[in-house]
């Protein structure tokens, strides 16, 4: 790892990674790449929506009820006319799709990852 890619603990602490539960998911045919519209309950932060390219391993009905991790303090972004209000986190499965990051155990919606 180069010194240029190293960040400080202070910089990392600015990223708000929060746990939430998927409450709704649907196809997003207007997106350029295959994606879903996903709504997540982040507890006191409310329900927020995003667009996510997670179609390789998940169907919309399978996403509902999943516990996920999202970055909630990025500015909103418009994707094919849809406002994405947070970034859903996941891992690249060796170029074959995205595997969602999930809390190992039950935590309240809105819990912060440190």
N, C-alpha and C positions, 0 to 999 in steps of 0.2 A: 504494500500500500504506500503510495507516495504521500509526502507531506501536503500536497495540494488537495488531496481527497480527504484529509483528516479534518474533522470538525471538533469544536470544543463541546464540553458538556453543557455549557450555557446555550450554544446554538441548538443542540439536540433537545433541550428542555422546552424550547419554543414550539416544537412539533407536538400537537395534541392528538395522541392516539387513544381512541376510546372504544370500549366494547359496546356492542348493540345487538339487537335481534332483528332479523329480516322479517318485515310484516307484509310485504307485497313484492312481487316480481312479475315482470311481463316482457314479452318480446319487444324488440326495438328495431323494426324494419327500416326506419329512416337513417339509422347509423351506417356509416361507410363500411365499417368492419362489423362482423356479427357481435351483437351485444344485447344486454338486457337493461331495462329500467328497473331499478331496485330501490325500495324504501326501507329504511332502517330506523328502529326506535332506539334513540340514544338517551332514554330516561329524561332527566331534567332539561336536556338540550333539545328535546322534541324529536319528531320524526323528520328525517332528512332523506332526500332523494339523490340518486347518482345513476350514471350509466357505467356499466362494467362489461368488459370483454371476458366473460367467464362461461361462455357457451360450450366449450369443449367438454367440460366435466360435470356441468350442472344443467338441469332443466328448471324453468321458473318455479314449478310446484315443489321441487326439492329444496329450493333456497328458503322458502317461507319457514320460519322457526329456527333457522340456523343462527348461531352466535358468531359474530364477525368482529373484525377490528377495522376502524376507519380513521382517517386523518380528517378532523373536523374544523381545523382553523386555516384552511386554504380558501382563497377567494372563489366565489361561484364561477363556473365555466359553462358556456353554452355549447351543447353538442347536438347538432341537427335539430335546433329549436327547443331543446330540452335543457333545463337548468340543472347542472350537476352541482350539488351542494357539499359534497365531501368526496374523499378518495377512498375507495374500498381497497384494502390491502390483500396481497396474495403473493405467491411464489411462482416463478416461471418453471414449468415442468419440462425442462430441457427442450424448449421451443414447441412443445406439444399442447400448450394451454396454460391456464392459470389455476393454481390450487389456492383456495382462500385461506388466509391466516385466521385462526380461531383460538379463543381462550381454551385452555386445557380443562378448566373447571368452571362451574357456575359463578358468575360475578354479576353484580347489578348493572343494568343498562346505564351507560354513561361513565362507567369506571374507567379511570385513566391508566394507561400502560406507562410504566416508568422504567 
